[in-house]
Structures are given as C-alpha cells and as structure tokens.
Amino acid sequence: MKKLIIIPAYNESENIVGTVRDIEENAPDFDYIIINDCSTDNTLEICKQNHFNYVNLPINLGIGGAVQTGYKYAREYGYDIAVQVDGDGQHDPAFLQQMAEYLEEHQLDMVIGSRFITNEGFQSSALRRVGIVYFTKLIHLLTGHKITDPTSGLRLGGRKVIELFAENYPKDYPEPETAVTALNHGLKIEEIPVVMRARQGGVSSITMTKSVYYMVKVTIAIVIERLRGRSKAV
Amino acid sequence: MMSMKLRVIMALILLLGLMYLVRLIKKRKIDLKYSIVWLLLPIVILVIILIPGLLEWVAAAMGIYDVMNMVFFLGFIFVIAVIFSLTVAISKLADSMRQLTQKVALEEYADRKKIEANSERE
C-alpha cells in the first residue's frame, strides 16, 4: 500500500517545517508531497533547503487547484491512498494510520476525520459550528447520508477518490462539495473521531466577510452537485 | 426623427469604429470568434441610421409605444448577452490555465527528480 499525504502550502513558512517533521515522526508509513501554491514568502526556499518533497505551482491556483495537483500526483505515481493535511498544523498526523487502517478494514472509499463524534479537542467557534450543522443537515436532506463534520479538511481517500478528484475538484472551499460528489458516485464514506488542534500560525482563509460567500457558494455547489448526480442516474 | 447632421456624424463615428475593429482583427489582437458580435453591432446601427423610419416600424411591430424604450431595451439585452458570453469565456480560460499550471508543475517535478537521480549516480 502506497500512502500519500498532500500538503497544500500557501505562505506557510512558519509552519511547514513543523508539519513535515510531525508527519515524519507520527505517520512514518506515509510519503508526503508539498504543493507550494506560488507562495509570496519563502516557503519554496525552505522546501529547497530542507530537501522536502515538493511540487511548485508557477501560478497561484488557490486551495482547490493546489490540492487537485496533489491528487494528480497521487494518480501519476500510483498511490493507493491519499490524504490532505493542511500546512497550518491543525491536523494531527497521528490519526492518519488509524484512518488508513479503518479504510482498508471496512473496504471504504473515503474516511473523514470528524471533530464532532466525541467532541474532543478544538471545536471551532460557535458561529462556525452553526454553519457546519447547516451543511450536515443540507447534505443529509439531499443525499440521505449523515456527515457530522462536512467541513473537515482531514479526509483520506482510496484509488477511486484519487481518480475522481484528479479529474474534478472545486476551486475553493471544496470540503462539503466533494463529500457530495463522492456520495453521488456511489462511493462509501465513513467518519471516525479525531481531535484537531487550533491553528499554530497564519490565518484562516475564511474571514467574516468571506463566510457569507462561503455559505452561498457551498450551498449552490452542493445542490448543483446533487443535480449532476440525478441527471447521470437517469 | 434624427436630423441629417446627426445621421452623418453618427455614421462617420461608426465607420471609424468599424475600421479600428477590422484593423485589430487583421493584427489578430481580437479573436474573430469574439469579434463577430462587435462587427454586427455597428452594421446594424448603420442600417438603422441610413433607413429613416425603420426604428419606428420595428417598435410598432413589437408593440412598443416609445422608440427610445425599445432602443434601451434591446441595447440592454445585447450588453447582458455579451457579458454572459465573457463569463463563459473566462471560465473556460481559468480551467485551461489551471490544468496547464498543474501539468507544468508536475513535469517540472519529474525533471527535477530525474536530475537529482542522475547526480546521485555520478
């Protein structure tokens, strides 16, 4: 089993070394690939100096385009499992092995690390949790599946997911939408409880003003995604 | 009704615009695909200017009482259609650019690894 960790990095010079060391220590079975999304700080220089394994995007593509590059990499180099770990240190690599084993044992296509099964660790702000519950309800309404943490970036996928995401991946705020895409394609998704940390540096990409755009965009994306699924089924 | 003077001035401006447009197309600065709509617009306006009473006739045929209302209405629809086609074009461009960027980055990675492997062998 070849297992890959995708690390999208945009101006993560403060965190990137810590993230990689964390992975080497706590997820030794995994390879990793850093996708430097045309950072304007010295993220690229740090990658070079430390001889990290990185792909360098010549143009800033945003989070969706960067992560998709990782899935394309996974497809090209024959990985069986790929998982995205953000470069800001929110995801604990110690859970990855557990997630990979769970995926294999239960013959799943995707395992999502959820903060809201045992409700341990960093729980996000109250306002954001309202948004998260809304997406859980919306996805449940449209697909009949319950995903307690649809905005979790910690998602581990098998070959089918790698193929699917290498071909099609949203440009921004991809998490809830791609869960619906995967469900539409009849893929099996389950969640396991994880503990997330508060971000260790940098700022969240989702500010107050952007959160309105986030809610509207992701809602439309999920509904459209569902329509795609239906038309395909007919 | 437009005065003769206004008709002549407008026709001249339109002809100048048309010449400029053709020059850009000749220099391949505008894609012919996107310029067709801009070629048609001044031609249509020229026809309207040169044939007196045409606008009034069209407005009556469409059941619009005021000629100017019809002009604004059709102009608005035209502008919306052009902007929409631009959105489609930009989406296509952005998608092509994303795929190209990813391909370039992955090929650069493969080349770098090849060079590293070679230098290790030496």
Boltz contact constraints between the chains, C-beta under 6 A:
constraints:
  - contact:
      token1: [A, 55]
      token2: [B, 105]
      max_distance: 6.0
  - contact:
      token1: [A, 55]
      token2: [B, 109]
      max_distance: 6.0
  - contact:
      token1: [A, 56]
      token2: [B, 105]
      max_distance: 6.0
  - contact:
      token1: [A, 57]
      token2: [B, 101]
      max_distance: 6.0
  - contact:
      token1: [A, 57]
      token2: [B, 105]
      max_distance: 6.0
  - contact:
      token1: [A, 58]
      token2: [B, 104]
      max_distance: 6.0
  - contact:
      token1: [A, 59]
      token2: [B, 101]
      max_distance: 6.0
  - contact:
      token1: [A, 61]
      token2: [B, 98]
      max_distance: 6.0
  - contact:
      token1: [A, 61]
      token2: [B, 101]
      max_distance: 6.0
  - contact:
      token1: [A, 65]
      token2: [B, 98]
      max_distance: 6.0
  - contact:
      token1: [A, 69]
      token2: [B, 102]
      max_distance: 6.0
  - contact:
      token1: [A, 72]
      token2: [B, 102]
      max_distance: 6.0
